[in-house]
Amino acid sequence: MRFIRNFINFLLDMIFPPLCLNCRRYLEKNEKPDLLCSRCFSSIIVNRVVAEKSRFILAAATDYQNPAVRNLIHYFKYEEFLAAKVPLAKLMLRHLEKTGLIKQLFPDSLIVPVPLHKKKLRERGFNQSEELGKELNRLLNLPMETKILIRVRHTEPQINLKNKSDREKNVAGAFNVNPKEAVKIKNRLIILIDDVYTSGATIREAARTLRKYGAKKIIALVVAKAG
């Protein structure tokens, strides 16, 4: 079975050679897992600093202004190119290592993806934050929980709202903690996962909810910061 799958992949590569998602150059064999050519991937600067916020530490791995980052996220989030979670999570891990945050993680630190409302989940078919969480779960060997933080209110996409105040109002009260799972976050370090940090309204509301139920410390780990 594995031989057949490998043979099919070989034929597909011959007929439709994989292209860099950024510059469209043909990918070499060693470049394929990152979905970007070496030149484009090396153009991504991984941040060496973190930002201390009132309720959480913001760990933004890269800058959304980088075209290679934008393209990876676009294909991942809107084109259902789920394989992009591999290079994106790799950037997030590199950021944890460069900033030293990885040394602050404990074996019981908990990965919690920012949830989608069930209506949005049905429309998209997957939660991009959860997919990133799965890959980080594999890389960090830390537990992940997807039933603790829940989205209780369907909201307007934040990208449609340009005013910071409107974005804050849009997500106010959007999250809650499942009472049956609340004990799992008590006094624990939570790694809150999302793809892009723009105004920060969504992350702030999610972090506020987790803090309310006893989370000791929150690291908001995102692929990129926009703006």
C-alpha positions in Angstrom: 0.0 0.0 0.0 2.8 2.4 0.9 4.6 1.5 -2.3 1.5 2.4 -4.3 1.0 5.7 -2.5 4.6 6.6 -3.1 4.4 5.7 -6.8 1.2 7.8 -7.2 3.0 10.7 -5.5 5.9 10.2 -7.9 3.6 10.3 -10.9 1.9 13.4 -9.7 5.2 15.2 -9.2 6.2 14.3 -12.7 2.9 15.6 -14.2 2.3 18.5 -11.8 5.7 19.4 -10.3 5.2 21.2 -6.9 5.7 24.9 -7.0 6.8 27.4 -4.3 3.6 28.9 -2.9 5.3 32.3 -3.0 7.4 32.7 -6.2 6.1 29.7 -8.1 9.5 28.3 -8.7 9.8 24.5 -8.9 10.6 23.0 -5.6 13.5 20.7 -5.0 12.9 17.5 -3.0 14.3 18.9 0.2 12.1 22.0 -0.1 8.7 20.2 -0.5 7.9 19.9 3.2 8.1 23.7 3.6 6.0 24.4 0.4 8.4 27.3 -0.2 11.7 27.4 -2.0 14.8 27.9 0.1 15.1 31.5 -1.0 11.6 32.4 0.0 11.7 30.5 3.3 15.0 32.1 4.3 13.4 35.5 3.6 11.2 35.0 6.6 12.6 36.7 9.7 11.7 35.0 12.9 11.1 37.5 15.7 13.6 37.4 18.7 11.4 39.4 21.1 8.0 39.0 22.7 5.5 41.6 23.9 4.2 41.7 27.5 0.5 42.4 27.5 -1.8 42.9 30.5 -3.3 39.4 30.4 -0.8 37.5 28.3 2.6 37.3 26.6 2.3 37.8 22.9 4.7 35.5 21.0 4.3 36.5 17.3 6.7 34.4 15.3 6.9 36.5 12.1 5.7 39.6 10.4 2.6 39.4 8.3 4.0 41.9 5.8 6.4 39.3 4.5 4.8 38.0 1.2 6.0 34.4 1.8 4.3 34.4 5.2 1.1 35.9 3.8 1.0 33.4 1.0 1.5 30.4 3.3 -1.3 31.6 5.6 -3.6 32.4 2.7 -3.2 28.9 1.2 -3.5 27.3 4.6 -6.6 29.3 5.8 -8.6 30.0 2.6 -7.4 27.3 0.1 -7.6 24.4 2.6 -3.9 23.7 2.0 -3.5 22.0 5.3 0.0 20.8 4.6 1.0 24.5 5.2 0.6 23.9 9.0 4.0 22.1 8.9 6.2 25.1 7.9 4.0 27.5 9.9 4.4 25.5 13.1 8.1 25.3 12.3 8.3 29.1 12.4 6.4 29.2 15.7 8.7 26.7 17.2 11.8 28.6 16.0 10.3 31.7 17.6 9.9 29.9 21.0 13.5 28.8 20.8 15.0 32.2 19.7 13.1 34.1 22.5 13.9 31.5 25.2 10.1 31.0 25.8 10.5 27.3 25.2 12.5 27.1 28.5 9.4 28.4 30.4 7.2 25.6 29.2 6.5 22.7 31.6 5.4 19.1 30.7 1.9 20.0 31.9 1.7 23.3 29.9 -1.5 23.1 27.8 -2.0 23.9 24.2 -5.4 25.6 23.6 -6.4 26.7 20.1 -8.7 29.7 19.7 -12.0 28.0 18.8 -14.3 28.7 15.9 -18.0 29.0 16.3 -19.8 25.8 15.1 -21.4 27.8 12.3 -18.0 29.0 11.0 -16.5 25.6 11.5 -19.2 24.1 9.3 -18.5 26.7 6.6 -14.7 26.3 6.6 -14.6 22.6 7.4 -11.6 23.0 9.8 -10.2 25.2 12.5 -6.8 26.6 11.3 -5.8 27.3 15.0 -6.5 23.7 15.9 -4.5 22.4 13.0 -1.5 24.5 14.1 -2.1 23.2 17.6 -1.9 19.6 16.4 1.5 20.2 14.7 2.8 22.0 17.8 1.5 19.1 20.0 3.7 16.8 17.9 6.8 19.1 17.9 6.6 20.1 21.6 5.1 16.9 23.0 2.7 18.9 25.1 -1.0 18.1 25.6 -3.7 19.9 23.6 -7.3 20.5 24.7 -10.0 21.6 22.2 -13.0 21.3 24.5 -12.0 23.7 27.2 -12.4 27.0 25.5 -15.6 27.3 23.5 -17.0 30.0 21.2 -20.5 30.7 22.4 -21.4 33.5 20.0 -21.1 33.8 16.2 -19.2 37.0 15.4 -18.5 39.1 12.3 -15.1 38.3 10.8 -12.7 40.8 12.4 -11.1 41.5 9.1 -14.4 43.2 8.0 -14.1 45.7 11.0 -11.5 48.5 10.7 -12.3 50.3 13.9 -10.6 48.9 17.1 -13.6 49.7 19.2 -15.9 47.8 16.9 -13.5 44.8 17.0 -13.6 44.8 20.8 -17.4 44.9 20.9 -17.6 42.2 18.2 -15.8 39.6 20.3 -17.0 40.7 23.8 -18.5 37.7 25.5 -17.7 35.5 22.5 -15.9 32.8 24.6 -16.6 30.7 27.6 -15.0 27.8 29.4 -16.7 24.4 29.5 -17.6 23.9 33.2 -16.8 20.2 32.9 -13.3 21.0 31.7 -12.5 24.1 33.7 -10.4 22.2 36.3 -7.9 21.4 33.6 -6.7 25.0 33.3 -6.5 25.9 37.0 -3.0 27.2 37.8 -1.6 26.0 34.5 0.4 27.7 31.7 -1.8 27.9 28.6 -0.3 28.3 25.1 -3.1 30.0 23.3 -2.8 29.3 19.5 -4.0 31.5 16.6 -2.8 32.2 13.1 -2.6 36.0 12.9 -2.6 38.8 15.5 -4.1 42.0 14.2 -5.8 44.3 16.7 -5.6 41.6 19.4 -9.2 41.8 20.3 -9.9 38.1 19.8 -6.8 37.0 21.8 -7.5 39.5 24.6 -11.1 38.2 25.0 -10.0 34.6 24.9 -7.2 35.3 27.4 -9.6 37.2 29.7 -11.9 34.2 29.7 -9.1 31.7 30.5 -7.8 34.0 33.3 -11.3 34.2 34.8 -11.2 30.4 35.2 -7.8 30.2 36.8 -5.2 30.0 34.2 -1.9 31.0 35.8 -0.1 32.3 32.7 -0.9 32.6 29.1 1.4 32.7 26.1 -0.5 33.8 23.0 1.5 32.1 20.2 0.7 33.2 16.7 2.3 32.8 13.3 2.4 36.4 12.5 1.6 39.9 13.7 -0.2 42.3 11.3 0.0 46.0 11.7 
